[in-house]
């Protein structure tokens, strides 16, 4: 099992969302990433090489970008909580 660690900026960004959205994002993030964060699914995929993160989790119109530290069994989340245009 992996521990989920959100960056300070991700936590700060999360505060700007409604409580229901915060709970949804945190619940799905934990459910999806605690067991198998490196398994590609319909809503979870590796990103192209970039400076932000190596993986992306899609939750509706929101994105959670994250890196996985296999040595420490941690998933570091860098949130993009801003809703993307539809």
N, C-alpha and C positions, 0 to 999 in steps of 0.2 A: 504494500500500500504506500501511496505517496502523500506527503503533506502538501497542502495548498498554501502558498505564501503570496499575498498580494502586496505590490509595491505601495509606498506611501502616496504616490501620485494617483495610482488606481483607486485607492481608498478615498482620496480627496474627490476625484471625479465621480465616484459612486454616490457621494452625498447629494449631488445635484439631481438625482433621479427620484421619482416617487418611491415610497416605501415598498409597494407591491413589485415594482420593477427591480429594486435592489434585492428583494428576497428571491425573485425568480432567477436573476443572474447568479446569485451566490449559491442557490440550491442546485441549479443545473451544472454550474461549474464544478461543484463538489461531486455531484453524482457522475459526471462524465470523466473527470480527470483523476480521481483518487485511485481507481483500479488500473486503468490502461491508458495513460495519457499519450502514448506513442502509437496507438492503433488508429489508422485512418478510418473515418466513418463519413456518412453523408454530411454531418455538421462539424466535423473535426478533420483538419487537413494540414499538412506541412505548407509553409509559405515559401515563396521565392526568397532567395538570399536577400537579407536586409539587416539593418542595424537594430531593429526593434525586437524581433522574436523569431523563433523558428517554427512555431505552430499557431494555428488560429482555430478557435471554437466559435461557431456561429450560434447565437441564441436569438432567434427572431431577427429583428433589425439591428441587433447589437453584436459586437465582436469582442471576444476575450483573446488577446494575444499572449502567448506564454512560451516559456522555455522549460525544459526538463533537465534536472540535475540527477543523473542516475547514481552518482556516488553517494549523495546525501538523501536520495529518494524524496526530492522536493520538486514541486511544480511552481515556478515563479510566474505569477500573472501580471500582465501589463494591460490594463483595461482600455478599451475604446468604447466607452459607454454611450457616446453620443450616437443618437439614432441616425442611421444613414438615410438619405433621401430615397423615397420609394418610386 
